[in-house]
């Protein structure tokens, strides 16, 4: 019986196979970022500026800390004064949604001396606050894994 001096090809061991299977199952446990939220903003009365949509993932963040945002030129409005924006690859969950028509395209909602907005704005569910912004709960939507389309009106 002689020993061969040619190198042998190594086959994966049982331990290596179990390691790879464990890693694959852990990766499968991470929630998929697959839901899209389509927001139709209505009552865009001018081609000036941009329409901004902001998404908030908690009551603590609302309405100051945007989780994700998207903008589109107001000139892209359709004949009925609507624009459509899509927030992509979101984790399913509850989000508050706001929008405003940034008439002067300066990237912020302009306010008057009493801190009241002077540009058209709105929230999901067409929620309105009495003295200040509406609540997270009133402006929130439940985003399912298959995605969601909503419409809100700025005024």
N, C-alpha and C positions, 0 to 999 in steps of 0.2 A: 504494500500500500504506500503510495507516494503522496506527498503534499504538493499541491500545485502552487506555483509562485505567481500565478495570475491573480490580479485583484478581483475580488468578488463584488457583485453589485449588492448593495444593502437594500433590504426591503423595509418598509415602515414597520415599526414595532407596534404592538398593541398600545403601549403608553403614548406614542406619538399620535396614533389614531384617536385615542380618547381625548387628548389635548385639543386636537383640531375640532373634534365634535363639540367639546365644551365651549370653545371660542365661538363657533358658529351659532350655538344655541344662545349664548350671551348677546351676540350681535342681534339676533332675532328678537330679543326682549326689549330692545330700544324702540320707542314709539316711532312710527313712520311720520315723516314730515311731508305729507302728500296732499293736504287739503288746501284748496284755493277758495278765497273769499272774493266774489265779484260784487263790486259796489257801483250801483247806478246812482249818480248824483243829478237831481233834477232842479229846475228853476235857475239854470245858468242863463242870465239875461244879456250877457255881453261877451264878445270875443277877447276882451282884454285879460291879460294875466294868465294865471294857472288855477287849476282846481286841485286842492290837496286833500288827501284822505289819510287819517291817522288811526292806528290800531293800538289799543291798550289792553294789556293782559291781566291787570289786577285793579282793584279799587284804590290801592295805595298809589299806583302810577297815574291814575286818571285824575284830571285831564292834562297833567304837566309832562309826564315822561312817556313819549311815544315808543312803543315796541317796534313797530314797523310803519313806514309811510310810503306813499306813492303819489306822484303828481302827473298831470296831463295838461297840455295847453288848452285853455278855454276855447280857443278857436276851433278845436276839434269837436265842439258840441254838435249834436244833430239838430234837425229842423224843429224839434220840440223842446230844445234847451237842455238836453241831457248829455252827460258824458259817462263813459264806463271805464272803471279802473279795476285792476285785479291785483290782489295781494296773494302771492304764491307760496307754496310749500310751507304751510302753517301746521303746527301741531293742533289736532282737534281739541276744542275746549271753549271756554267762554271769553269773549272779547267785547270791549266797548269800541264803538266806531264813531269817529267825528269827521266832518268835512268842512272846508270853507273855500270860497272863491277869492283867491288872492289877487285882487284887481290890479294892484300895482307890481305884482311879481317880486315882492321883496322877501318872500319866504316866511312871513309871519302874519298872524291875524292882527290887523291894526285896530286899536282902541281909541276912544275919545278921552277927554280929560277925566271922566267919571269911570274909566276902565271898562266901558261898555263897547262891544265890538261894533265897528263901523263897516265891516265887510260881511257879506252874506255867509252864514254858517249853519250847520245842522248836525244832528246826531242820529244814530240808528234808531229805528222805531219812531222817528220824528219826535223824539223826546225833547222837551224844553224845560229849562230850569226857571224858577220864579225870580230869584235874585242871585244870579250867577249860573254857572254851568249845571246841567242836569246831573243826576247820580250815575255812577257806574252801572248799577243794576238797571236803571231805566234805559240806558243807551247801549246795553249789551245784547249780544246774540250768541246762540250756541252753535258753534261750527262743528258739524259732523265730519267724519273721515272722508265722505264723498264730496265735500265742499258745499258751498251755499252761495246764493245770489240774493242781495238785498237792494232796496231802493230807499234813498233818503233825500229830503228836500232841504236846500239851503234857502234862508230868508233873512 
